[in-house]
Amino acid sequence: MLKIANHYVSKVAFSLLFVEILILIGAFYAGSAIRYFDGDDFLLPRLDHFLLSACVFTAAIVFSMSALGMYQLNFSEGLRNPFFLQLVPSFAMGFGILTLVFYVAPDLYFGRGILLLVFAIAAGGILMARAIFFTSSKFRFLESRIIFLGNGALAKECGDLALHSNSYHKYDVAGYVAMPEEESRVAANSVLAMEPGMSLVALAQKYNVREIVVSVQNRRGGTFPIRELLECKLFGVKVTDAATFFERETCQIRVESLQPSWLVFGGGFDQSFIRTFMKRTFDIIVSIVILLLALPVMVFTALCIKLEDGGALIYSQERVGKGGRSFKVLKFRSMGTDAEKGGKPQWAAQNDPRVTRVGGIIRKLRVDELPQLWNVFKGEMSFVGPRPERPYFVEQLSADIPYYNVRHSIKPGITGWAQVRYGYGASVEDAVQKLQYDLYYVKNNSLFLDLLVLIDTLKVVLFGSGR
């Protein structure tokens, strides 16, 4: 795995993206050269912005492929995964983006004949590259051999995650190292036998292990082999904490076994001036663009709400923001005017019976959140961040869930990592699951992660799924 701006990215996915960028740029140059072949030489067209046009074409296609989930494929399915079926809508979406770009900046237009030829060459190159990547993903030498220190409940959970991971990263679990005073929860034949006097380094070398995951729940007392783990690191064996392993493999932070020291001494939680300035700039630019693009949709939505029941268009509700300060969040009204006639706050569910017909549509498409662009302009919210919750629920969740208030260290967002990865929550249990994604975002938030959330949000709006 690679870390880009604190976010974990698969080396395989990153390599595939890099190769396909080269293919798209190469296809642009190849298609242009073939189109202008004069019988003796390949002559590139005389465009003042030829390289810029190639970059715009590449960016449009990569963005479209990302938005349609073509970089979140499950390699365990191999060539059975019909990725070629996703290529057609990706190219169609890319064509629409390019049409809009050419309308705004006509100097970048390079001709319909070239465009069709470039699309054909790019499609062939991408299909070939993906066939090679999917085939090579089956090779055993690409698997990481791993040992889990511990044989209790935490070790079993880590092992199950490694064995059944849907990510690009594949693991070959060598086994588990039993620890004293820990009740075994793993199969007896998966516990590695250690000869008397055998060290962890020798065990790792015996099984050709690249990584040891420390998955011991209780590390107190003299039985925890801290010196042996240090020796493993000195001999080139990677030593990883269970919390880091979960963070890396699931892009969330596991709350149940989290140690406060891991949050204190670990990386992340960037609140520097540069990060704050970049995030505010990102919020303003993205909000202005979305407001301009969505203005007709917002006007049409307001008209539909008014025609359905004649009630108020905008619903204002108190929410908890950064630092625990309350503010009024704005939304298009998606429920009936008597949604909380009992006076007691209720959880909003995905198929909530209080939702109106128009409300059901705008909630599914996330159109009801668009008035919160005003909250972003006022500085009460960011475009990306943990979703703000009502004070009544915050008080309840803070008492029941450890580290819940950590999510209030940054501004809440219109969309967020938890929204595109988990969706709606309607219980305390859902709040725990969403908090694990929110903690990951708060810890690792960056411009790169904001862009990923923006792309996934587009996918949720278009296809109703964030993954």
C-alpha positions, 0 to 999 in steps of 0.5 A: 500500500502507498500513502498519498497525503495520509490516505492509503492507496493500493500500489496495484490501483496506483500503477493501473491509474499511471499506466492508463494515463500514459495510454490515454495521452499516447492514444491522443498523440497516436490518433492525431498522427494517424489522422494527419498522415500525409503518405510520407510522414506522420504530422501532428496537427498545428494546435497551439494547445495540443499538449493541453488538449491531450491533458484535458482529454486524459483528465476527463476520461480518468475522472469519468472512469473513477466516478463509475468505479473502474478503480474500485474493481475486485481483483479477486474476481479476475477477468470475470469482472465485466470491466469492459461494460463500464468502459462504454458509459465511462467514455460516454460521460467523458465525451459529455465532459469534453463537449462542455469543455470545448464549449467553454474553451473552443481553442482546445477542440481538436476535431471530431475525426481525431476524437473518435479515433483517439477513443478507439485507440484508448479503448483498445489500450485500456482493455489490454492493460486491464487484462494484463493487470487482472491476469497478473494479480493471480500470481502468488509472488504478488501476495504478502506473507503475514503473521499475526502476533496473538490468537485471541478475538482481535487476532481472529478479526485481523486474520479474517480481514486479511483472508477475505479482503476485497481490496487489491492487496492479497495476503498469504496468512502464515499463521498466528503466534499464541500469547500467554493468558489469551483465550484462543479464538483461531483454529488450532492448526493455524497456530504456529509451533515455536521451538524452545528458545526460538525468536520471532525473527527466526520464526519470520525467516522460517516462514518467509514473512514480510510483516507481523501484525501485533493483534494482542488485546492486552499488552501489559505485563512482562510477556509482551515481546517488545524487544523481539518485535524491535529485533524483527524491525531491525532485520527488515520485517515490517511490524504493524499495529492492529489499529493501523492494519484496520485503518490501512485495509478498511479506510476506517478507524476501528473504535472498539480496540482503539488505544488513546496513545495510538491517536496521540502519537500517530500521524494525521490530524493536520490543522495547519494554516496551509491545510485550512487555507487549501480546504477553504479555497476548495470549499468555495471553488467547488461550492460556486461550481456546483451552485451554478450547475445545480441552480436549474435543479434547485429551482425545479425542486422548489417548484415541486415541493410547493406544488406537492403540499404547499408547505415551506421550501427550506427546512432549518434545523439546529446542528452541532458544528466545529468545536461543539458550536450549534448552527442552523443547517439548511435543507430542502424540505423532504418530509411532511410539515408534521414530521416531528409532531410529537416534539421528540427528535427521531432518527432519519431512516433511508425509507422513512415513512415521513418522507414525501414523494418529492422528498424521496426523490431528492433525498436519493439524489442528495438534492435536499442538501444543496441549500447547505452551500449557503452554510459553506459560504458562511463558513459554518460548514465545509463541502467535505467533512463529517455530517453534522448531527442534532444536539439531542443525538450528539449528547446521547452518542457522546455518552455511548460511543468513545471518541465521538466528539473527535469528529467535532474538531473540524467543520462538518460537511455537505458530504463526507467519507462516511456518507459515500462509504456507509450511507444513511444511519438510523441507530446508535449502531449505525452511528458507531460504524459511521464514526469509524469512517469519520475518524479516518477522515478527521485523522487523514483529511487532505485535498486528495481525500476531498477529491476522492469524496467528491468523485464518490459523491458524484457516483452516489448521485448518479448510481445510488452507491458509493462503492 
